Amino acid sequence: MPHKVPFFDVGTASLNRHGEELCGDQVKVHRTADKTVVVLSDGLGSGVKANILARLTAEIVVTMFREEAPLQDVIETVAGTLPLCQVRRIAYATFIIVEIQHHTGNFKVINFDSPPAFLLKRGRLSPLKQRTEVIQGKTLGISEGTLERGDLLGLISDGVLYAGMGVTMNFGWGWDGIGAFLERVYHMEAYAADVIVRAVLRKTNDLYNAQPGDDATFVAIAVRQPNRLVVLTGPPTDKAKDKAIVDRFLNFDGRKVICGGTTGNIVARQLGKSIESDMATLRFDLPPIGLLEEVDLVTEGVLTLSTSLHLLKECKGELRSLPDDRNGAVLLSRELLRSDSILFLAGEKVNPFYQNPLLPHSVSIRRSLLNQLVDILVGYHKDVKIEWL
């Protein structure tokens, strides 16, 4: 059965002000099993100072929300840490917060001096009703509602709102113009947060003639069916468990990947099939992938896992930064990055060919690689679990 609880897909990207190495906008995302918190902070000005102010603000807010601190305490802490600019009499950093309850879809938007959020319901712009609260002398805009599959929340910094000001129009493309663009993108592009984010920032950059006059950040929260993945790698220590493990793997509700030749043969035997090699994917440092009915990807084990780990570190979680090559490690990396939740079913039977003789027998190279993969994927906001078999 498909998951009843939707996935809240968060995509974010920024443009630095032309000539600046650091962005004055910062985004922090915190997920638990029950909720997602997203914070976008815009530091005053640009460059190093703005970057530090925005980063500090976002860290304070997300940390206090993680600890379930009352909103008044959050605002009091931010206000006490970041006083008003004495020259311009405005806050050193603005922010907008989204808190989403996973099991109900209920959300709250808390806005301090940021452009209003965008809400698309079934692809159509649905303006959020906003009430105001004054906390610690700061006026906050509060909006609430419920997100369902197919909905989209969008957050922007000022740099997106005023893109094109003085170039293509007097006041940039404006909130309504961005909303209309989001509707078009939603219906024309693949429905995923990162795709929508890239489209908005491409348009923003074009309006600036590729020389942004301010830091510009867009955050998209797309509500969709979760992308689930199971990776079966390594035979179990007890051969008697093979059938039960293969049955569980094949009945998994999501995409299925096998890493390891021995593991692939175990699954193939139970299916009564054979694995065919796709020689077009053979590389000098990587064996070819295999083709097996009912399985989305079959790769070699330790070498492919090791190369995939390297690729995931290099790409920093960005699918588009992976090499444009069809080999086992790239294909595995794509599967991992496209997934929201990942289950590794990892057999602990050690292949002596890959075992380091200096390590205890119980410490396999596969175990080390998987632990490193989990660490990096969790850092990319994936829900990852390992079950050792």
Buried (B, 14 or more C-beta within 10 A) or exposed (E): EEEEEBBBBBBBBBBBBEEBEBBBBBBBBBBEEEBBBBBBBBBBBBBEBBBBBBBBBBBBBBBBBEEEBEBEEBBBBBBEEBEEEEEEEEBBBBBBBBBBBBEEBBBBBBBBBBBBBBBBBEBEBBEBEBEEEEBBEBEBBBBBBEBEEBBBBBBBBBBBBBBBBEEEEEEBBBBEBBBEBBBEBBEEEEBBBBBBBBBBBEBBBEBBEEEBBBBBBBBBBBBBBBBBBBBBBBBBEEEEBBEEBBEBBBEBEBBBBBBBBEBBBBBBEBBEBEBEEBEEBEBEEBBBBBBBEEBBBBBBBBBBBBBBBEBBEEBEBEEEEBEEEEBBBBBBBBBBBEBBBBBBBBBBBBBEEBBEEEEEEEEBBBBBBBEBBBEBBEEBBBBBEBEEB
